[in-house]
Amino acid sequence: MAKRVYDLAVRVGEYQKNGETKGRFVSVGSMMVGDDGGHFIMLNRTFNPAGVPPKDLSSDSVLIGCYPPKPKGENGAGKATDSDVPF
């Protein structure tokens, strides 16, 4: 059976907390490793990279961060989180 090795997240904005600017992240999927050792990515069907704000207007890329998964119930996957602990 495949195993989740990373959670994938995209920065979608910023907010202020205690006078500090924090990043707002959304979970977009997982990187998995199969029984044969091959890696693959499972993206959420609702994720649309065109909706991610560009860092600068000349960029046509979307940066997706990889974070070690946390046990279920600890991370609130799919919800926006602080930049200190994306998941």
N, CA, C and O atoms as a CHARMM CRD file, in Angstrom:
* protein
*
  348
    1    1 MET  N      0.83900  -1.18100   0.00000 PROA 1      0.00000
    2    1 MET  CA     0.00000   0.00000   0.00000 PROA 1      0.00000
    3    1 MET  C      0.88600   1.24700   0.00000 PROA 1      0.00000
    4    1 MET  O      1.91300   1.27600   0.67800 PROA 1      0.00000
    5    2 ALA  N      0.50400   2.25600  -0.74000 PROA 2      0.00000
    6    2 ALA  CA     1.26600   3.50200  -0.83900 PROA 2      0.00000
    7    2 ALA  C      1.31100   4.22300   0.50600 PROA 2      0.00000
    8    2 ALA  O      0.38800   4.12200   1.31500 PROA 2      0.00000
    9    3 LYS  N      2.40700   4.95400   0.72500 PROA 3      0.00000
   10    3 LYS  CA     2.60300   5.69200   1.97500 PROA 3      0.00000
   11    3 LYS  C      2.80500   7.16900   1.65900 PROA 3      0.00000
   12    3 LYS  O      3.52400   7.52000   0.72300 PROA 3      0.00000
   13    4 ARG  N      2.16800   8.02800   2.44300 PROA 4      0.00000
   14    4 ARG  CA     2.32700   9.47400   2.28400 PROA 4      0.00000
   15    4 ARG  C      3.65900   9.88100   2.89200 PROA 4      0.00000
   16    4 ARG  O      3.92100   9.59700   4.06100 PROA 4      0.00000
   17    5 VAL  N      4.51100  10.55000   2.10000 PROA 5      0.00000
   18    5 VAL  CA     5.81800  10.97200   2.61100 PROA 5      0.00000
   19    5 VAL  C      5.90600  12.48900   2.79200 PROA 5      0.00000
   20    5 VAL  O      6.71700  12.96400   3.58800 PROA 5      0.00000
   21    6 TYR  N      5.08700  13.25600   2.06900 PROA 6      0.00000
   22    6 TYR  CA     5.05500  14.71200   2.21900 PROA 6      0.00000
   23    6 TYR  C      3.64300  15.22900   2.00800 PROA 6      0.00000
   24    6 TYR  O      2.87200  14.67900   1.22200 PROA 6      0.00000
   25    7 ASP  N      3.32100  16.29900   2.72600 PROA 7      0.00000
   26    7 ASP  CA     2.13000  17.08800   2.43500 PROA 7      0.00000
   27    7 ASP  C      2.57300  18.22000   1.52400 PROA 7      0.00000
   28    7 ASP  O      3.66100  18.76800   1.70400 PROA 7      0.00000
   29    8 LEU  N      1.75100  18.57700   0.55600 PROA 8      0.00000
   30    8 LEU  CA     2.07100  19.64900  -0.38900 PROA 8      0.00000
   31    8 LEU  C      1.21400  20.86400  -0.06600 PROA 8      0.00000
   32    8 LEU  O      0.00800  20.74000   0.15100 PROA 8      0.00000
   33    9 ALA  N      1.84000  22.04900  -0.03400 PROA 9      0.00000
   34    9 ALA  CA     1.13200  23.27300   0.32100 PROA 9      0.00000
   35    9 ALA  C      1.55700  24.42700  -0.57400 PROA 9      0.00000
   36    9 ALA  O      2.68400  24.47400  -1.06800 PROA 9      0.00000
   37   10 VAL  N      0.63400  25.35100  -0.76900 PROA 10     0.00000
   38   10 VAL  CA     0.87400  26.54600  -1.58500 PROA 10     0.00000
   39   10 VAL  C      0.56200  27.77100  -0.73600 PROA 10     0.00000
   40   10 VAL  O     -0.43500  27.80800  -0.01500 PROA 10     0.00000
   41   11 ARG  N      1.43300  28.77300  -0.83300 PROA 11     0.00000
   42   11 ARG  CA     1.19400  30.04800  -0.14100 PROA 11     0.00000
   43   11 ARG  C      0.19200  30.84800  -0.96000 PROA 11     0.00000
   44   11 ARG  O      0.42900  31.13300  -2.13400 PROA 11     0.00000
   45   12 VAL  N     -0.91800  31.20600  -0.34500 PROA 12     0.00000
   46   12 VAL  CA    -1.97800  31.91000  -1.07000 PROA 12     0.00000
   47   12 VAL  C     -2.18900  33.34100  -0.59900 PROA 12     0.00000
   48   12 VAL  O     -3.02200  34.05900  -1.15200 PROA 12     0.00000
   49   13 GLY  N     -1.44800  33.75900   0.40900 PROA 13     0.00000
   50   13 GLY  CA    -1.60200  35.12800   0.89200 PROA 13     0.00000
   51   13 GLY  C     -0.82400  35.35700   2.16900 PROA 13     0.00000
   52   13 GLY  O      0.00600  34.54500   2.57600 PROA 13     0.00000
   53   14 GLU  N     -1.11700  36.48500   2.78800 PROA 14     0.00000
   54   14 GLU  CA    -0.45400  36.87900   4.03100 PROA 14     0.00000
   55   14 GLU  C     -1.47300  37.45500   4.98800 PROA 14     0.00000
   56   14 GLU  O     -2.56600  37.85900   4.59000 PROA 14     0.00000
   57   15 TYR  N     -1.09900  37.48800   6.26600 PROA 15     0.00000
   58   15 TYR  CA    -1.90800  38.14600   7.27600 PROA 15     0.00000
   59   15 TYR  C     -0.98600  38.63400   8.38400 PROA 15     0.00000
   60   15 TYR  O      0.18000  38.24400   8.45300 PROA 15     0.00000
   61   16 GLN  N     -1.51300  39.48400   9.24400 PROA 16     0.00000
   62   16 GLN  CA    -0.74500  40.04400  10.35000 PROA 16     0.00000
   63   16 GLN  C     -1.15000  39.36600  11.65000 PROA 16     0.00000
   64   16 GLN  O     -2.33500  39.18200  11.92900 PROA 16     0.00000
   65   17 LYS  N     -0.13700  38.99300  12.44700 PROA 17     0.00000
   66   17 LYS  CA    -0.39600  38.42500  13.76600 PROA 17     0.00000
   67   17 LYS  C      0.64500  38.99300  14.71400 PROA 17     0.00000
   68   17 LYS  O      1.84300  38.78900  14.52100 PROA 17     0.00000
   69   18 ASN  N      0.18900  39.70600  15.73700 PROA 18     0.00000
   70   18 ASN  CA     1.07200  40.33300  16.72000 PROA 18     0.00000
   71   18 ASN  C      2.10000  41.22700  16.04200 PROA 18     0.00000
   72   18 ASN  O      3.26300  41.24900  16.44700 PROA 18     0.00000
   73   19 GLY  N      1.68800  41.96300  15.01900 PROA 19     0.00000
   74   19 GLY  CA     2.57200  42.87900  14.31500 PROA 19     0.00000
   75   19 GLY  C      3.53700  42.20400  13.35200 PROA 19     0.00000
   76   19 GLY  O      4.38700  42.87500  12.76600 PROA 19     0.00000
   77   20 GLU  N      3.42500  40.89500  13.17600 PROA 20     0.00000
   78   20 GLU  CA     4.31800  40.14000  12.31100 PROA 20     0.00000
   79   20 GLU  C      3.53700  39.63000  11.09700 PROA 20     0.00000
   80   20 GLU  O      2.39700  39.18500  11.22600 PROA 20     0.00000
   81   21 THR  N      4.15500  39.70000   9.92800 PROA 21     0.00000
   82   21 THR  CA     3.52200  39.19900   8.71500 PROA 21     0.00000
   83   21 THR  C      3.74000  37.69800   8.61600 PROA 21     0.00000
   84   21 THR  O      4.87000  37.21400   8.67500 PROA 21     0.00000
   85   22 LYS  N      2.64200  36.97400   8.46400 PROA 22     0.00000
   86   22 LYS  CA     2.68000  35.51100   8.35200 PROA 22     0.00000
   87   22 LYS  C      2.12900  35.10000   6.98900 PROA 22     0.00000
   88   22 LYS  O      1.33400  35.82200   6.38600 PROA 22     0.00000
   89   23 GLY  N      2.55400  33.95100   6.51900 PROA 23     0.00000
   90   23 GLY  CA     2.04300  33.42200   5.26800 PROA 23     0.00000
   91   23 GLY  C      0.80800  32.57300   5.50100 PROA 23     0.00000
   92   23 GLY  O      0.69300  31.88000   6.51200 PROA 23     0.00000
   93   24 ARG  N     -0.11500  32.63700   4.55200 PROA 24     0.00000
   94   24 ARG  CA    -1.31500  31.81300   4.60900 PROA 24     0.00000
   95   24 ARG  C     -1.13500  30.68900   3.59000 PROA 24     0.00000
   96   24 ARG  O     -0.96700  30.94600   2.39800 PROA 24     0.00000
   97   25 PHE  N     -1.17100  29.44400   4.06500 PROA 25     0.00000
   98   25 PHE  CA    -0.93400  28.27200   3.22400 PROA 25     0.00000
   99   25 PHE  C     -2.19000  27.41800   3.12500 PROA 25     0.00000
  100   25 PHE  O     -3.00800  27.38600   4.04500 PROA 25     0.00000
  101   26 VAL  N     -2.33200  26.73000   2.00100 PROA 26     0.00000
  102   26 VAL  CA    -3.43300  25.79300   1.80100 PROA 26     0.00000
  103   26 VAL  C     -2.84900  24.46900   1.32900 PROA 26     0.00000
  104   26 VAL  O     -1.96700  24.44000   0.47000 PROA 26     0.00000
  105   27 SER  N     -3.34300  23.38700   1.89100 PROA 27     0.00000
  106   27 SER  CA    -2.92100  22.05100   1.47100 PROA 27     0.00000
  107   27 SER  C     -3.47400  21.77700   0.07700 PROA 27     0.00000
  108   27 SER  O     -4.65200  22.01700  -0.18700 PROA 27     0.00000
  109   28 VAL  N     -2.61100  21.26600  -0.82800 PROA 28     0.00000
  110   28 VAL  CA    -3.05600  20.97200  -2.19300 PROA 28     0.00000
  111   28 VAL  C     -2.88400  19.49700  -2.55800 PROA 28     0.00000
  112   28 VAL  O     -3.25200  19.09600  -3.66200 PROA 28     0.00000
  113   29 GLY  N     -2.33800  18.68900  -1.66100 PROA 29     0.00000
  114   29 GLY  CA    -2.18000  17.27100  -1.96000 PROA 29     0.00000
  115   29 GLY  C     -1.08100  16.63500  -1.15000 PROA 29     0.00000
  116   29 GLY  O     -0.65700  17.15000  -0.11500 PROA 29     0.00000
  117   30 SER  N     -0.62200  15.48000  -1.65700 PROA 30     0.00000
  118   30 SER  CA     0.40500  14.69900  -0.96800 PROA 30     0.00000
  119   30 SER  C      1.35800  14.07400  -1.97000 PROA 30     0.00000
  120   30 SER  O      0.97700  13.76300  -3.09800 PROA 30     0.00000
  121   31 MET  N      2.62100  13.89100  -1.54100 PROA 31     0.00000
  122   31 MET  CA     3.56700  13.09400  -2.30000 PROA 31     0.00000
  123   31 MET  C      3.58300  11.72100  -1.64100 PROA 31     0.00000
  124   31 MET  O      3.67600  11.60200  -0.42000 PROA 31     0.00000
  125   32 MET  N      3.49200  10.69000  -2.47000 PROA 32     0.00000
  126   32 MET  CA     3.38500   9.32100  -1.97900 PROA 32     0.00000
  127   32 MET  C      4.54700   8.48300  -2.50300 PROA 32     0.00000
  128   32 MET  O      5.18900   8.83600  -3.49300 PROA 32     0.00000
  129   33 VAL  N      4.80500   7.37100  -1.82400 PROA 33     0.00000
  130   33 VAL  CA     5.75600   6.38200  -2.31700 PROA 33     0.00000
  131   33 VAL  C      4.99800   5.05600  -2.38800 PROA 33     0.00000
  132   33 VAL  O      4.35000   4.63700  -1.42900 PROA 33     0.00000
  133   34 GLY  N      5.09800   4.41000  -3.55100 PROA 34     0.00000
  134   34 GLY  CA     4.38400   3.16200  -3.77200 PROA 34     0.00000
  135   34 GLY  C      5.15500   1.95900  -3.26600 PROA 34     0.00000
  136   34 GLY  O      6.29700   2.07800  -2.82300 PROA 34     0.00000
  137   35 ASP  N      4.52100   0.80300  -3.33700 PROA 35     0.00000
  138   35 ASP  CA     5.14300  -0.44400  -2.89400 PROA 35     0.00000
  139   35 ASP  C      6.42600  -0.75300  -3.65100 PROA 35     0.00000
  140   35 ASP  O      7.32900  -1.40300  -3.12400 PROA 35     0.00000
  141   36 ASP  N      6.49900  -0.27600  -4.90600 PROA 36     0.00000
  142   36 ASP  CA     7.68800  -0.53900  -5.72600 PROA 36     0.00000
  143   36 ASP  C      8.78300   0.50300  -5.51500 PROA 36     0.00000
  144   36 ASP  O      9.82600   0.44100  -6.16600 PROA 36     0.00000
  145   37 GLY  N      8.55800   1.46500  -4.60800 PROA 37     0.00000
  146   37 GLY  CA     9.54600   2.50200  -4.31900 PROA 37     0.00000
  147   37 GLY  C      9.40700   3.73800  -5.18100 PROA 37     0.00000
  148   37 GLY  O     10.12100   4.71800  -4.97000 PROA 37     0.00000
  149   38 GLY  N      8.50200   3.71200  -6.14900 PROA 38     0.00000
  150   38 GLY  CA     8.28700   4.87400  -7.01100 PROA 38     0.00000
  151   38 GLY  C      7.49600   5.96200  -6.30000 PROA 38     0.00000
  152   38 GLY  O      6.62200   5.67700  -5.48100 PROA 38     0.00000
  153   39 HSD  N      7.81200   7.21000  -6.62200 PROA 39     0.00000
  154   39 HSD  CA     7.11800   8.35300  -6.03100 PROA 39     0.00000
  155   39 HSD  C      6.05300   8.86600  -6.98600 PROA 39     0.00000
  156   39 HSD  O      6.22200   8.81600  -8.20500 PROA 39     0.00000
  157   40 PHE  N      4.94900   9.36300  -6.42200 PROA 40     0.00000
  158   40 PHE  CA     3.90600   9.99900  -7.22000 PROA 40     0.00000
  159   40 PHE  C      3.21200  11.04800  -6.37200 PROA 40     0.00000
  160   40 PHE  O      3.30900  11.04600  -5.14500 PROA 40     0.00000
  161   41 ILE  N      2.50900  11.94600  -7.05100 PROA 41     0.00000
  162   41 ILE  CA     1.82300  13.06100  -6.38700 PROA 41     0.00000
  163   41 ILE  C      0.32500  12.90600  -6.57000 PROA 41     0.00000
  164   41 ILE  O     -0.15900  12.62200  -7.66600 PROA 41     0.00000
  165   42 MET  N     -0.39800  13.09600  -5.47800 PROA 42     0.00000
  166   42 MET  CA    -1.85600  13.13900  -5.53000 PROA 42     0.00000
  167   42 MET  C     -2.27200  14.58000  -5.23300 PROA 42     0.00000
  168   42 MET  O     -2.08900  15.06600  -4.11700 PROA 42     0.00000
  169   43 LEU  N     -2.83400  15.26100  -6.23900 PROA 43     0.00000
  170   43 LEU  CA    -3.31000  16.63200  -6.05500 PROA 43     0.00000
  171   43 LEU  C     -4.79900  16.63200  -5.77400 PROA 43     0.00000
  172   43 LEU  O     -5.54500  15.81600  -6.31600 PROA 43     0.00000
  173   44 ASN  N     -5.22900  17.55800  -4.92000 PROA 44     0.00000
  174   44 ASN  CA    -6.65400  17.73500  -4.68800 PROA 44     0.00000
  175   44 ASN  C     -7.31500  18.13900  -6.00400 PROA 44     0.00000
  176   44 ASN  O     -6.79100  18.98200  -6.73300 PROA 44     0.00000
  177   45 ARG  N     -8.44100  17.55000  -6.29800 PROA 45     0.00000
  178   45 ARG  CA    -9.13900  17.84000  -7.55600 PROA 45     0.00000
  179   45 ARG  C     -9.55200  19.30500  -7.66700 PROA 45     0.00000
  180   45 ARG  O     -9.68700  19.82400  -8.77500 PROA 45     0.00000
  181   46 THR  N     -9.75100  19.96800  -6.54900 PROA 46     0.00000
  182   46 THR  CA   -10.20300  21.35300  -6.57800 PROA 46     0.00000
  183   46 THR  C     -9.06800  22.36400  -6.68700 PROA 46     0.00000
  184   46 THR  O     -9.32100  23.55900  -6.83700 PROA 46     0.00000
  185   47 PHE  N     -7.80100  21.89500  -6.61200 PROA 47     0.00000
  186   47 PHE  CA    -6.67200  22.81400  -6.68600 PROA 47     0.00000
  187   47 PHE  C     -6.50800  23.34000  -8.10900 PROA 47     0.00000
  188   47 PHE  O     -6.36700  22.56500  -9.05500 PROA 47     0.00000
  189   48 ASN  N     -6.52800  24.67000  -8.25000 PROA 48     0.00000
  190   48 ASN  CA    -6.34200  25.32100  -9.54500 PROA 48     0.00000
  191   48 ASN  C     -5.12100  26.22800  -9.43100 PROA 48     0.00000
  192   48 ASN  O     -5.20400  27.28600  -8.80700 PROA 48     0.00000
  193   49 PRO  N     -3.98400  25.83800 -10.02200 PROA 49     0.00000
  194   49 PRO  CA    -2.77700  26.65200  -9.90200 PROA 49     0.00000
  195   49 PRO  C     -2.94600  28.06600 -10.45100 PROA 49     0.00000
  196   49 PRO  O     -2.22000  28.97400 -10.04500 PROA 49     0.00000
  197   50 ALA  N     -3.88100  28.26200 -11.35600 PROA 50     0.00000
  198   50 ALA  CA    -4.09900  29.60100 -11.90900 PROA 50     0.00000
  199   50 ALA  C     -4.62300  30.56500 -10.84300 PROA 50     0.00000
  200   50 ALA  O     -4.51300  31.78000 -11.00700 PROA 50     0.00000
  201   51 GLY  N     -5.18400  30.04900  -9.77000 PROA 51     0.00000
  202   51 GLY  CA    -5.71000  30.89400  -8.70600 PROA 51     0.00000
  203   51 GLY  C     -4.69400  31.30600  -7.66700 PROA 51     0.00000
  204   51 GLY  O     -5.01400  32.07900  -6.76300 PROA 51     0.00000
  205   52 VAL  N     -3.46600  30.80500  -7.77400 PROA 52     0.00000
  206   52 VAL  CA    -2.41200  31.14700  -6.80100 PROA 52     0.00000
  207   52 VAL  C     -1.79300  32.48100  -7.21300 PROA 52     0.00000
  208   52 VAL  O     -1.33100  32.62700  -8.34400 PROA 52     0.00000
  209   53 PRO  N     -1.78000  33.46400  -6.29400 PROA 53     0.00000
  210   53 PRO  CA    -1.20800  34.76300  -6.64400 PROA 53     0.00000
  211   53 PRO  C      0.27600  34.63900  -7.00100 PROA 53     0.00000
  212   53 PRO  O      1.02100  33.96700  -6.28900 PROA 53     0.00000
  213   54 PRO  N      0.71800  35.27700  -8.09600 PROA 54     0.00000
  214   54 PRO  CA     2.13900  35.20800  -8.46900 PROA 54     0.00000
  215   54 PRO  C      2.99100  36.05300  -7.53900 PROA 54     0.00000
  216   54 PRO  O      2.54000  37.07200  -7.01500 PROA 54     0.00000
  217   55 LYS  N      4.23000  35.61800  -7.34000 PROA 55     0.00000
  218   55 LYS  CA     5.16600  36.39300  -6.52900 PROA 55     0.00000
  219   55 LYS  C      5.51500  37.69500  -7.25300 PROA 55     0.00000
  220   55 LYS  O      5.61500  38.75400  -6.63200 PROA 55     0.00000
  221   56 ASP  N      5.69600  37.60500  -8.54600 PROA 56     0.00000
  222   56 ASP  CA     5.85300  38.79500  -9.37500 PROA 56     0.00000
  223   56 ASP  C      5.11900  38.53500 -10.68800 PROA 56     0.00000
  224   56 ASP  O      4.90500  37.38300 -11.06500 PROA 56     0.00000
  225   57 LEU  N      4.74300  39.57900 -11.36800 PROA 57     0.00000
  226   57 LEU  CA     3.89400  39.44500 -12.55000 PROA 57     0.00000
  227   57 LEU  C      4.57300  38.76200 -13.72700 PROA 57     0.00000
  228   57 LEU  O      3.88800  38.33400 -14.65600 PROA 57     0.00000
  229   58 SER  N      5.88500  38.64700 -13.71900 PROA 58     0.00000
  230   58 SER  CA     6.57400  38.00200 -14.82800 PROA 58     0.00000
  231   58 SER  C      6.67000  36.48300 -14.64900 PROA 58     0.00000
  232   58 SER  O      7.10900  35.77900 -15.55900 PROA 58     0.00000
  233   59 SER  N      6.26300  35.97800 -13.48700 PROA 59     0.00000
  234   59 SER  CA     6.38400  34.55300 -13.19700 PROA 59     0.00000
  235   59 SER  C      5.17800  33.78100 -13.71500 PROA 59     0.00000
  236   59 SER  O      4.03700  34.21800 -13.56800 PROA 59     0.00000
  237   60 ASP  N      5.44500  32.62400 -14.32400 PROA 60     0.00000
  238   60 ASP  CA     4.35100  31.75100 -14.73200 PROA 60     0.00000
  239   60 ASP  C      4.43600  30.40700 -13.99900 PROA 60     0.00000
  240   60 ASP  O      3.88000  29.40700 -14.45300 PROA 60     0.00000
  241   61 SER  N      5.14500  30.39600 -12.85400 PROA 61     0.00000
  242   61 SER  CA     5.32900  29.18000 -12.06800 PROA 61     0.00000
  243   61 SER  C      4.57800  29.27200 -10.74400 PROA 61     0.00000
  244   61 SER  O      4.29600  30.36500 -10.25200 PROA 61     0.00000
  245   62 VAL  N      4.26100  28.11600 -10.17600 PROA 62     0.00000
  246   62 VAL  CA     3.65100  28.02300  -8.85700 PROA 62     0.00000
  247   62 VAL  C      4.58600  27.19300  -7.98300 PROA 62     0.00000
  248   62 VAL  O      4.94500  26.07100  -8.34000 PROA 62     0.00000
  249   63 LEU  N      4.97500  27.74500  -6.84500 PROA 63     0.00000
  250   63 LEU  CA     5.84400  27.03800  -5.91400 PROA 63     0.00000
  251   63 LEU  C      4.98400  26.21100  -4.96100 PROA 63     0.00000
  252   63 LEU  O      4.10500  26.74200  -4.28300 PROA 63     0.00000
  253   64 ILE  N      5.24800  24.90100  -4.91800 PROA 64     0.00000
  254   64 ILE  CA     4.54200  24.00500  -4.01000 PROA 64     0.00000
  255   64 ILE  C      5.56500  23.48400  -3.00700 PROA 64     0.00000
  256   64 ILE  O      6.54800  22.84500  -3.38100 PROA 64     0.00000
  257   65 GLY  N      5.32200  23.76500  -1.73000 PROA 65     0.00000
  258   65 GLY  CA     6.23000  23.32000  -0.68000 PROA 65     0.00000
  259   65 GLY  C      5.91200  21.89900  -0.23400 PROA 65     0.00000
  260   65 GLY  O      4.75400  21.48100  -0.25100 PROA 65     0.00000
  261   66 CYS  N      6.95100  21.15200   0.16800 PROA 66     0.00000
  262   66 CYS  CA     6.81200  19.78700   0.66900 PROA 66     0.00000
  263   66 CYS  C      7.14200  19.79100   2.15500 PROA 66     0.00000
  264   66 CYS  O      8.21100  20.24900   2.56000 PROA 66     0.00000
  265   67 TYR  N      6.22100  19.27800   2.96300 PROA 67     0.00000
  266   67 TYR  CA     6.39300  19.26500   4.41400 PROA 67     0.00000
  267   67 TYR  C      6.14300  17.86400   4.94400 PROA 67     0.00000
  268   67 TYR  O      5.22000  17.19100   4.48500 PROA 67     0.00000
  269   68 PRO  N      6.94500  17.40800   5.90000 PROA 68     0.00000
  270   68 PRO  CA     6.69500  16.08500   6.48700 PROA 68     0.00000
  271   68 PRO  C      5.28000  16.04000   7.06000 PROA 68     0.00000
  272   68 PRO  O      4.84400  16.99500   7.70200 PROA 68     0.00000
  273   69 PRO  N      4.56800  14.95200   6.83700 PROA 69     0.00000
  274   69 PRO  CA     3.18800  14.87400   7.34600 PROA 69     0.00000
  275   69 PRO  C      3.15600  14.74900   8.86300 PROA 69     0.00000
  276   69 PRO  O      4.06500  14.19600   9.48000 PROA 69     0.00000
  277   70 LYS  N      2.10000  15.27000   9.43700 PROA 70     0.00000
  278   70 LYS  CA     1.84900  15.11900  10.87000 PROA 70     0.00000
  279   70 LYS  C      0.69900  14.13000  11.02300 PROA 70     0.00000
  280   70 LYS  O     -0.09300  13.95800  10.09600 PROA 70     0.00000
  281   71 PRO  N      0.59900  13.48700  12.16500 PROA 71     0.00000
  282   71 PRO  CA    -0.51500  12.55500  12.38200 PROA 71     0.00000
  283   71 PRO  C     -1.85900  13.24200  12.19800 PROA 71     0.00000
  284   71 PRO  O     -1.99600  14.43500  12.46800 PROA 71     0.00000
  285   72 LYS  N     -2.84800  12.48900  11.73800 PROA 72     0.00000
  286   72 LYS  CA    -4.18800  13.05200  11.53000 PROA 72     0.00000
  287   72 LYS  C     -4.70300  13.68600  12.81300 PROA 72     0.00000
  288   72 LYS  O     -4.43400  13.20800  13.91500 PROA 72     0.00000
  289   73 GLY  N     -5.44600  14.76800  12.64800 PROA 73     0.00000
  290   73 GLY  CA    -6.00100  15.46600  13.79000 PROA 73     0.00000
  291   73 GLY  C     -5.10700  16.55400  14.34000 PROA 73     0.00000
  292   73 GLY  O     -5.58000  17.39100  15.10900 PROA 73     0.00000
  293   74 GLU  N     -3.83300  16.57900  13.97900 PROA 74     0.00000
  294   74 GLU  CA    -2.91000  17.59800  14.48400 PROA 74     0.00000
  295   74 GLU  C     -2.77300  18.78900  13.56500 PROA 74     0.00000
  296   74 GLU  O     -2.44600  19.88300  14.02600 PROA 74     0.00000
  297   75 ASN  N     -3.01500  18.60700  12.26400 PROA 75     0.00000
  298   75 ASN  CA    -2.62200  19.65300  11.33000 PROA 75     0.00000
  299   75 ASN  C     -3.74700  20.45600  10.71500 PROA 75     0.00000
  300   75 ASN  O     -3.46500  21.49500  10.11800 PROA 75     0.00000
  301   76 GLY  N     -4.98600  20.05400  10.81600 PROA 76     0.00000
  302   76 GLY  CA    -6.05900  20.79600  10.18500 PROA 76     0.00000
  303   76 GLY  C     -5.86500  20.90300   8.68600 PROA 76     0.00000
  304   76 GLY  O     -6.07100  21.97400   8.11500 PROA 76     0.00000
  305   77 ALA  N     -5.47400  19.82200   8.03900 PROA 77     0.00000
  306   77 ALA  CA    -5.16400  19.82900   6.60500 PROA 77     0.00000
  307   77 ALA  C     -6.28600  20.46000   5.80700 PROA 77     0.00000
  308   77 ALA  O     -7.46700  20.22500   6.06400 PROA 77     0.00000
  309   78 GLY  N     -5.89300  21.26500   4.83300 PROA 78     0.00000
  310   78 GLY  CA    -6.85600  21.93300   3.97100 PROA 78     0.00000
  311   78 GLY  C     -7.22400  23.31500   4.45900 PROA 78     0.00000
  312   78 GLY  O     -7.86300  24.07200   3.72800 PROA 78     0.00000
  313   79 LYS  N     -6.83500  23.67000   5.68500 PROA 79     0.00000
  314   79 LYS  CA    -7.14000  24.98400   6.23300 PROA 79     0.00000
  315   79 LYS  C     -5.90400  25.85500   6.17100 PROA 79     0.00000
  316   79 LYS  O     -4.78000  25.35400   6.18500 PROA 79     0.00000
  317   80 ALA  N     -6.10800  27.14400   6.10200 PROA 80     0.00000
  318   80 ALA  CA    -4.98500  28.07500   6.10400 PROA 80     0.00000
  319   80 ALA  C     -4.28300  28.01000   7.45400 PROA 80     0.00000
  320   80 ALA  O     -4.93400  27.85100   8.48600 PROA 80     0.00000
  321   81 THR  N     -2.96800  28.13200   7.44800 PROA 81     0.00000
  322   81 THR  CA    -2.18500  28.00900   8.67500 PROA 81     0.00000
  323   81 THR  C     -1.09400  29.05800   8.72700 PROA 81     0.00000
  324   81 THR  O     -0.85800  29.76200   7.74500 PROA 81     0.00000
  325   82 ASP  N     -0.42700  29.16700   9.86600 PROA 82     0.00000
  326   82 ASP  CA     0.69900  30.09300  10.01400 PROA 82     0.00000
  327   82 ASP  C      1.88100  29.64300   9.17500 PROA 82     0.00000
  328   82 ASP  O      2.02700  28.45700   8.87700 PROA 82     0.00000
  329   83 SER  N      2.73100  30.60200   8.79200 PROA 83     0.00000
  330   83 SER  CA     3.92100  30.25900   8.01200 PROA 83     0.00000
  331   83 SER  C      4.94800  29.50400   8.84100 PROA 83     0.00000
  332   83 SER  O      5.77300  28.78200   8.28200 PROA 83     0.00000
  333   84 ASP  N      4.91600  29.65600  10.17000 PROA 84     0.00000
  334   84 ASP  CA     5.87800  28.96200  11.01900 PROA 84     0.00000
  335   84 ASP  C      5.69800  27.44900  10.96200 PROA 84     0.00000
  336   84 ASP  O      6.67600  26.70200  10.96500 PROA 84     0.00000
  337   85 VAL  N      4.46400  27.00900  10.91200 PROA 85     0.00000
  338   85 VAL  CA     4.15500  25.57700  10.87700 PROA 85     0.00000
  339   85 VAL  C      3.10600  25.36300   9.78600 PROA 85     0.00000
  340   85 VAL  O      1.91000  25.32900  10.07800 PROA 85     0.00000
  341   86 PRO  N      3.54400  25.21700   8.51800 PROA 86     0.00000
  342   86 PRO  CA     2.56600  25.10600   7.44300 PROA 86     0.00000
  343   86 PRO  C      1.56500  23.97700   7.63900 PROA 86     0.00000
  344   86 PRO  O      0.41700  24.09200   7.20700 PROA 86     0.00000
  345   87 PHE  N      1.98200  22.87300   8.29100 PROA 87     0.00000
  346   87 PHE  CA     1.02900  21.78300   8.49700 PROA 87     0.00000
  347   87 PHE  C      1.34000  21.00200   9.71700 PROA 87     0.00000
  348   87 PHE  O      0.63200  20.04700  10.03500 PROA 87     0.00000
